[in-house]
Amino acid sequence: METTVKITTISSRELNRDIGRAKKAAKAGPVVIIDHGRPCFVLITYDEFERLSGKHRNLVIALAMPGISAIDVDANRMEIGPREVDLS
């Protein structure tokens, strides 16, 4: 299952005139802010920032990530048993 992300591009002038539009667009995906003809910033939601920065990540969230099922893991089973202890 592939997830598509909508990327919006706006100029810094448009951002200054209508920050609300940029914030609304960021809910659907990253907003690339263009200044002097070049990409200079990306506006994302705080939830997306946390996801990308690894904050509050747990095993359930990691296993739910898109594409995780495509990763082939070859894990060897380990046998762990009691061992002798030298108490001398």
N, C-alpha and C positions, 0 to 999 in steps of 0.2 A: 504494500500500500504506500503510494508515494504522496507526499504532502507538497502542495504548491504554495508558495509564499508570494503575496502581492507586494511589490516594491514600488513605492511612490517617490517621484522626484519633484522637488520644488526649489525655487530660488530663495535665497536668504531674504530678498525683498518681499516675496509672497509670504514667507514665514512671519516676518514682522507685521504684515498687514492682517494676517488671518491665522493666528496660532491655533485657534480652535479647530480649523480644518486639518492642520498638521497633526494635532493630537488625535483626532478622529481617525485619520488615515493610519496612524501608528498602531491603532488597535487591530488593524487588518494585516499589518506587516511593517517592515522598516521604511522610514522616510529618509531619503537621501537629500541633504540640503546642499544646493549648489551655490558657491560664492565665486564671483569673477570667472564663471565658466568651468569651475572645477568642483568636484565633490569635496566637501570639507567636514561635514558632520553627518551622523546618522541618528535619527530619533527613533527610539524603541520604547515599548512599555517597560515598566519596572519589573513585571513578571518575566518578560523575555530577558532582561538584563540579568536577573537572578539565575535564570536557566542557563544562560551562556557563561556566566561567571562561576557556576558550580555551587552557588550558595544554596543551602538547605536541600542538597541533593541526598536522596536516600535510595536504597535498592529498588523499591517499588517504582519510583520515578525513573530511575535508570533503565529498568527493564521495560518500561512503557514508551521509551524513546522510539521515534520512527526509525525504521531500518535495523533495529537491534536484532530482529530475527534472521537477518541476512548474514550476521557475523557467525562464522564457523569456529566453535570452541572445541578443542580437543584436549580434554582434561583427563589425566590418569588418576585412577582411584588409588588412594593411599590406605594401607592397612596400618592402623595404629593400635598397638597392644601394650600390655604391661612390660616393664623392663626391670632388670635387676638393679637394686640400689646398694651401693657399698656403704654400710653404716659403721665401718671400723675407724 
